[in-house]
Amino acid sequence: MAKKEAVKENSHLEIICDKVGEIAINYGFNVIKAPNITSDDLHKSKQFKEFDHYNDVEEKVALTRWYMDKRMDLEAQPLAIHYKKPLSGGPNKKKTNVETYGFEIMGSNRSTSESLILKCVIAVLEELGYKDLFVDINSIGDRESIARFEREINSYFRKHAHTLPSKIKLDFKKNHYEILKNNPEEAKEFLKNAPQTVGSLSDVARLHLKEVLESVEAFNVAYKIKPNLVSNKHYASYTIFEIRQISDKKDEDGELLAYGYRYNHLAKKLGGKREIPSIGATIIAKKNHSLAKKVIIKNIKKPKFYLVQLGNTAKLKALNVVELLRKNKIPVYHSITKDKITGQLNGAEYMKSTHVLIMGQKEAIENSMVVRNILNREQETVPIANLVEFLKNLDKSKK
């Protein structure tokens, strides 16, 4: 009976993935069978279509409905999932020469969700062969920030509308977010001194953006704040990002490879009792047959190590350690989105790890890691530069 219940409980999980899914698993994502987009999802999506800059509102509605229907809030939070796109039942049915992959972290407001999803997406793109990546990023903040920005941009429009051609003026009244995003030639002078969303951020939203930017800096990836990067104002909040390849041509954006944004307010807009803080990312990549090889998920090497981090600096460096170990085929469990050490150590015991890798503020500054044997509590401080070799030797000695 217990076995049947376990199968039913995990019926949303995939049993097979590809290389992208394998990378996602290394970063702590579960590979799921993506939910279908239902006719009800399509109907409910219509109210958000006007500000659907990325043409994915139906997918966000379907994922949020799936989370609520399946009571995913009863599982360990936050829920990190990976799936192939597009979802079945959606309006986009054209065959293309690209693969699209989805990543979501649902159930956490913390900026570490952005850090984790960004690091995972960058790792996938690099594995797909993309180089010279850079991140455009912005924030529209929380409800307070959005309301403040709306007041400021409307006030600015009333004072300067006479500088705009009639068509742009009408378009601005209908959907000023679209004008901000597309930055049409006829409105460039008007937009030059227009209010920006980052200038309207509340203290909470400003701190959230600061933490996200610190994580991007820690990943050694070029980035810039792009003021006209906006998301669906009906349900989105906080962070929006796009990842591109640096273009050889000056004054030209590179090819869009990935995008992502928070959509904290969608669940309540769909009739949920409470908000489900969520961030999603989509990768748009050329088909790569060498990475399409199927992998049976249960055959992916199970980690023997559990990475524990304490403090913001340690969190950011810990993600780089996860990537270092992944590239050297040393899988590791982690709880980057968790803060308390007790919960992380309990996780290590639950996953039957043999060792915990501990990075606190001291280790983060010294670029080192404490490796502790869970059974006998013996531990050793290892420089990160030597960590791969140390863990491989540790594995050999156990065998």
TAGIRA-V700427 format. One record per residue. N is the residue number from 1. RES is the residue in one small letter. SS is DSSP state (alpha for helix, beta for strand, coil for the rest). NEAR is the number of other ideal C-beta (glycine too) atoms within 10 Angstrom. D_CENTER is the distance of its C-alpha to the mean C-alpha in Angstrom with 1 decimal. Layout:
N/RES/SS/NEAR/D_CENTER ; N/RES/SS/NEAR/D_CENTER
This chain:
1/m/coil/5/36.8 ; 2/a/alpha/6/34.0 ; 3/k/alpha/7/32.9 ; 4/k/alpha/8/32.9 ; 5/e/alpha/9/30.8 ; 6/a/alpha/10/28.2 ; 7/v/alpha/9/28.0 ; 8/k/alpha/8/27.7 ; 9/e/alpha/12/25.0 ; 10/n/coil/12/22.8 ; 11/s/coil/10/23.8 ; 12/h/coil/16/20.2 ; 13/l/beta/12/19.4 ; 14/e/coil/15/20.1 ; 15/i/coil/10/22.7 ; 16/i/beta/12/22.1 ; 17/c/beta/20/19.2 ; 18/d/coil/18/19.2 ; 19/k/alpha/17/18.2 ; 20/v/alpha/26/14.6 ; 21/g/alpha/24/14.6 ; 22/e/alpha/21/16.5 ; 23/i/alpha/23/13.9 ; 24/a/alpha/25/11.2 ; 25/i/alpha/19/14.0 ; 26/n/alpha/24/14.6 ; 27/y/coil/22/11.3 ; 28/g/coil/19/12.1 ; 29/f/coil/21/10.7 ; 30/n/beta/18/13.6 ; 31/v/beta/24/14.7 ; 32/i/beta/22/16.0 ; 33/k/coil/12/18.5 ; 34/a/coil/21/16.8 ; 35/p/coil/21/18.9 ; 36/n/coil/12/21.3 ; 37/i/coil/22/21.3 ; 38/t/coil/15/24.6 ; 39/s/alpha/8/27.2 ; 40/d/alpha/12/26.4 ; 41/d/alpha/24/22.7 ; 42/l/alpha/16/24.1 ; 43/h/alpha/10/26.6 ; 44/k/alpha/20/24.2 ; 45/s/alpha/21/21.9 ; 46/k/alpha/12/24.9 ; 47/q/alpha/13/24.7 ; 48/f/alpha/21/21.4 ; 49/k/alpha/12/22.2 ; 50/e/alpha/14/23.7 ; 51/f/alpha/17/20.5 ; 52/d/coil/16/18.4 ; 53/h/coil/19/17.5 ; 54/y/coil/17/15.3 ; 55/n/coil/12/17.6 ; 56/d/coil/24/15.2 ; 57/v/alpha/26/16.4 ; 58/e/alpha/24/18.3 ; 59/e/alpha/27/15.4 ; 60/k/alpha/25/13.6 ; 61/v/alpha/26/17.0 ; 62/a/alpha/24/17.7 ; 63/l/alpha/28/14.6 ; 64/t/alpha/26/15.4 ; 65/r/alpha/21/19.0 ; 66/w/alpha/20/18.5 ; 67/y/alpha/23/16.8 ; 68/m/alpha/17/19.8 ; 69/d/alpha/9/22.4 ; 70/k/coil/15/21.6 ; 71/r/coil/8/21.4 ; 72/m/alpha/19/18.2 ; 73/d/alpha/15/18.5 ; 74/l/alpha/8/21.3 ; 75/e/coil/14/19.2 ; 76/a/coil/13/17.7 ; 77/q/coil/16/15.0 ; 78/p/coil/24/12.1 ; 79/l/beta/20/11.7 ; 80/a/beta/23/9.1 ; 81/i/beta/23/10.1 ; 82/h/beta/26/10.4 ; 83/y/beta/23/13.0 ; 84/k/beta/18/15.0 ; 85/k/beta/16/15.3 ; 86/p/coil/20/17.3 ; 87/l/coil/20/18.1 ; 88/s/coil/10/21.9 ; 89/g/coil/16/23.8 ; 90/g/coil/19/22.0 ; 91/p/coil/11/23.8 ; 92/n/coil/14/22.4 ; 93/k/coil/8/24.8 ; 94/k/coil/6/25.8 ; 95/k/coil/4/25.6 ; 96/t/coil/11/24.0 ; 97/n/coil/6/23.9 ; 98/v/beta/10/20.2 ; 99/e/beta/18/17.8 ; 100/t/beta/16/14.6 ; 101/y/beta/22/11.8 ; 102/g/beta/23/9.3 ; 103/f/beta/25/6.4 ; 104/e/beta/27/6.1 ; 105/i/beta/27/6.5 ; 106/m/beta/23/9.8 ; 107/g/coil/19/12.5 ; 108/s/coil/20/11.3 ; 109/n/coil/18/11.9 ; 110/r/coil/19/11.5 ; 111/s/alpha/23/9.9 ; 112/t/alpha/25/9.3 ; 113/s/alpha/25/6.2 ; 114/e/alpha/28/4.9 ; 115/s/alpha/24/7.1 ; 116/l/alpha/27/6.3 ; 117/i/alpha/23/3.0 ; 118/l/alpha/27/5.2 ; 119/k/alpha/23/8.1 ; 120/c/alpha/27/7.7 ; 121/v/alpha/26/7.4 ; 122/i/alpha/22/10.2 ; 123/a/alpha/21/12.1 ; 124/v/alpha/26/12.3 ; 125/l/alpha/20/13.5 ; 126/e/alpha/15/15.9 ; 127/e/alpha/16/17.1 ; 128/l/coil/19/17.8 ; 129/g/coil/11/20.0 ; 130/y/coil/20/18.4 ; 131/k/coil/8/19.5 ; 132/d/coil/12/19.7 ; 133/l/beta/20/16.1 ; 134/f/beta/18/15.4 ; 135/v/beta/21/12.7 ; 136/d/beta/19/13.9 ; 137/i/beta/23/12.4 ; 138/n/beta/23/14.0 ; 139/s/beta/29/14.1 ; 140/i/coil/25/16.3 ; 141/g/coil/24/16.4 ; 142/d/coil/20/17.7 ; 143/r/alpha/12/20.6 ; 144/e/alpha/14/23.1 ; 145/s/alpha/25/21.5 ; 146/i/alpha/20/21.3 ; 147/a/alpha/13/24.9 ; 148/r/alpha/19/26.1 ; 149/f/alpha/21/24.7 ; 150/e/alpha/14/26.3 ; 151/r/alpha/12/29.6 ; 152/e/alpha/16/29.5 ; 153/i/alpha/20/28.7 ; 154/n/alpha/13/31.3 ; 155/s/alpha/11/33.8 ; 156/y/alpha/16/33.2 ; 157/f/alpha/18/33.7 ; 158/r/alpha/9/37.0 ; 159/k/alpha/8/38.3 ; 160/h/alpha/14/37.4 ; 161/a/alpha/13/37.3 ; 162/h/alpha/8/40.7 ; 163/t/alpha/12/39.1 ; 164/l/coil/20/37.2 ; 165/p/coil/12/38.7 ; 166/s/alpha/7/39.4 ; 167/k/alpha/10/36.7 ; 168/i/alpha/17/33.9 ; 169/k/alpha/18/35.2 ; 170/l/alpha/10/35.1 ; 171/d/alpha/18/31.6 ; 172/f/alpha/21/30.4 ; 173/k/alpha/12/32.0 ; 174/k/alpha/10/30.4 ; 175/n/coil/13/26.8 ; 176/h/alpha/19/26.4 ; 177/y/alpha/19/22.6 ; 178/e/alpha/15/23.4 ; 179/i/alpha/24/26.0 ; 180/l/alpha/20/23.7 ; 181/k/alpha/16/21.1 ; 182/n/alpha/12/23.7 ; 183/n/coil/11/26.1 ; 184/p/coil/15/29.3 ; 185/e/alpha/8/32.2 ; 186/e/alpha/14/34.4 ; 187/a/alpha/21/32.2 ; 188/k/alpha/9/31.3 ; 189/e/alpha/11/34.0 ; 190/f/alpha/21/33.1 ; 191/l/alpha/19/29.4 ; 192/k/alpha/7/30.4 ; 193/n/coil/9/31.1 ; 194/a/coil/17/29.1 ; 195/p/coil/20/27.0 ; 196/q/coil/18/23.4 ; 197/t/alpha/27/20.6 ; 198/v/alpha/19/20.0 ; 199/g/alpha/11/23.7 ; 200/s/alpha/22/23.5 ; 201/l/coil/24/20.9 ; 202/s/coil/16/22.2 ; 203/d/alpha/9/22.5 ; 204/v/alpha/13/19.6 ; 205/a/alpha/24/17.3 ; 206/r/alpha/15/18.6 ; 207/l/alpha/12/18.0 ; 208/h/alpha/24/14.3 ; 209/l/alpha/21/14.0 ; 210/k/alpha/12/16.2 ; 211/e/alpha/17/14.2 ; 212/v/alpha/22/11.0 ; 213/l/alpha/18/13.6 ; 214/e/alpha/15/15.2 ; 215/s/alpha/20/12.3 ; 216/v/alpha/21/12.1 ; 217/e/alpha/11/15.9 ; 218/a/alpha/19/15.9 ; 219/f/coil/18/14.2 ; 220/n/coil/8/17.2 ; 221/v/coil/17/15.5 ; 222/a/beta/10/17.3 ; 223/y/beta/18/15.8 ; 224/k/beta/10/17.4 ; 225/i/beta/15/17.1 ; 226/k/coil/18/17.9 ; 227/p/coil/16/19.7 ; 228/n/coil/16/19.9 ; 229/l/coil/21/16.2 ; 230/v/coil/22/16.0 ; 231/s/coil/27/14.5 ; 232/n/coil/24/16.5 ; 233/k/coil/20/18.6 ; 234/h/coil/16/19.8 ; 235/y/coil/25/16.8 ; 236/a/coil/23/13.9 ; 237/s/beta/28/13.6 ; 238/y/beta/27/12.4 ; 239/t/beta/26/9.8 ; 240/i/beta/25/9.9 ; 241/f/beta/26/9.3 ; 242/e/beta/20/11.0 ; 243/i/beta/26/11.7 ; 244/r/beta/19/15.4 ; 245/q/beta/16/18.2 ; 246/i/coil/12/20.8 ; 247/s/coil/13/23.7 ; 248/d/coil/8/27.3 ; 249/k/coil/7/28.6 ; 250/k/coil/5/28.8 ; 251/d/coil/5/27.4 ; 252/e/coil/7/25.4 ; 253/d/coil/14/21.6 ; 254/g/coil/18/20.5 ; 255/e/coil/13/19.2 ; 256/l/beta/14/15.9 ; 257/l/beta/22/13.8 ; 258/a/beta/25/10.3 ; 259/y/beta/22/9.0 ; 260/g/beta/26/6.4 ; 261/y/beta/29/7.6 ; 262/r/beta/26/8.5 ; 263/y/coil/30/11.3 ; 264/n/coil/18/13.0 ; 265/h/coil/21/16.5 ; 266/l/alpha/26/16.5 ; 267/a/alpha/22/17.9 ; 268/k/alpha/14/20.9 ; 269/k/alpha/16/21.5 ; 270/l/coil/20/21.9 ; 271/g/coil/9/24.4 ; 272/g/coil/15/22.5 ; 273/k/coil/7/24.2 ; 274/r/coil/9/21.3 ; 275/e/coil/16/17.9 ; 276/i/coil/24/14.8 ; 277/p/coil/21/12.1 ; 278/s/beta/27/8.9 ; 279/i/beta/29/5.6 ; 280/g/beta/22/5.1 ; 281/a/beta/22/5.1 ; 282/t/beta/21/8.6 ; 283/i/beta/23/10.6 ; 284/i/beta/16/14.2 ; 285/a/beta/19/16.5 ; 286/k/beta/13/20.2 ; 287/k/coil/10/21.6 ; 288/n/coil/14/22.2 ; 289/h/alpha/6/24.8 ; 290/s/alpha/8/24.8 ; 291/l/alpha/17/21.3 ; 292/a/coil/11/22.1 ; 293/k/coil/9/24.3 ; 294/k/coil/9/23.8 ; 295/v/beta/16/23.1 ; 296/i/beta/9/24.4 ; 297/i/alpha/15/21.8 ; 298/k/alpha/8/24.5 ; 299/n/alpha/8/25.9 ; 300/i/coil/15/22.8 ; 301/k/coil/10/24.1 ; 302/k/coil/11/23.5 ; 303/p/coil/19/22.6 ; 304/k/coil/18/25.6 ; 305/f/beta/22/23.8 ; 306/y/beta/25/21.6 ; 307/l/beta/25/19.9 ; 308/v/beta/25/20.5 ; 309/q/beta/29/19.5 ; 310/l/coil/19/21.2 ; 311/g/coil/16/20.3 ; 312/n/alpha/18/17.7 ; 313/t/alpha/17/19.1 ; 314/a/alpha/22/19.1 ; 315/k/alpha/26/15.5 ; 316/l/alpha/22/14.5 ; 317/k/alpha/20/17.2 ; 318/a/alpha/28/16.5 ; 319/l/alpha/25/13.3 ; 320/n/alpha/14/15.7 ; 321/v/alpha/21/18.1 ; 322/v/alpha/25/15.9 ; 323/e/alpha/18/15.6 ; 324/l/alpha/15/19.3 ; 325/l/alpha/21/20.3 ; 326/r/alpha/19/18.3 ; 327/k/alpha/13/20.2 ; 328/n/coil/12/23.3 ; 329/k/coil/10/22.9 ; 330/i/coil/19/22.8 ; 331/p/coil/16/20.2 ; 332/v/beta/22/19.3 ; 333/y/beta/23/18.1 ; 334/h/beta/26/16.2 ; 335/s/coil/22/15.0 ; 336/i/coil/23/12.8 ; 337/t/coil/19/11.9 ; 338/k/coil/21/15.7 ; 339/d/coil/15/18.3 ; 340/k/coil/10/21.7 ; 341/i/alpha/14/23.4 ; 342/t/alpha/8/25.3 ; 343/g/alpha/13/22.5 ; 344/q/alpha/21/21.1 ; 345/l/alpha/18/24.7 ; 346/n/alpha/13/25.2 ; 347/g/alpha/18/22.2 ; 348/a/alpha/24/23.9 ; 349/e/alpha/11/27.1 ; 350/y/alpha/11/25.7 ; 351/m/coil/13/24.2 ; 352/k/coil/12/27.6 ; 353/s/coil/21/26.4 ; 354/t/coil/15/29.3 ; 355/h/beta/24/27.9 ; 356/v/beta/24/25.4 ; 357/l/beta/26/24.1 ; 358/i/beta/24/24.1 ; 359/m/beta/24/22.8 ; 360/g/coil/18/24.0 ; 361/q/alpha/13/24.6 ; 362/k/alpha/13/27.8 ; 363/e/alpha/24/26.2 ; 364/a/alpha/22/23.3 ; 365/i/alpha/11/26.1 ; 366/e/alpha/13/28.3 ; 367/n/coil/13/25.6 ; 368/s/beta/19/26.8 ; 369/m/beta/29/25.9 ; 370/v/beta/17/28.1 ; 371/v/beta/19/28.6 ; 372/r/beta/19/30.3 ; 373/n/beta/13/32.1 ; 374/i/coil/16/31.4 ; 375/l/coil/8/34.9 ; 376/n/coil/7/37.1 ; 377/r/coil/7/34.9 ; 378/e/coil/10/35.9 ; 379/q/beta/13/33.5 ; 380/e/beta/12/33.3 ; 381/t/beta/12/31.4 ; 382/v/beta/19/30.2 ; 383/p/beta/12/29.1 ; 384/i/alpha/18/25.6 ; 385/a/alpha/10/27.6 ; 386/n/alpha/12/29.6 ; 387/l/alpha/20/27.0 ; 388/v/alpha/17/26.6 ; 389/e/alpha/11/30.4 ; 390/f/alpha/15/30.9 ; 391/l/alpha/21/28.7 ; 392/k/alpha/13/30.2 ; 393/n/alpha/11/33.6 ; 394/l/alpha/17/32.8 ; 395/d/alpha/14/31.9 ; 396/k/alpha/8/35.1 ; 397/s/alpha/7/37.3 ; 398/k/alpha/9/36.1 ; 399/k/coil/4/37.0
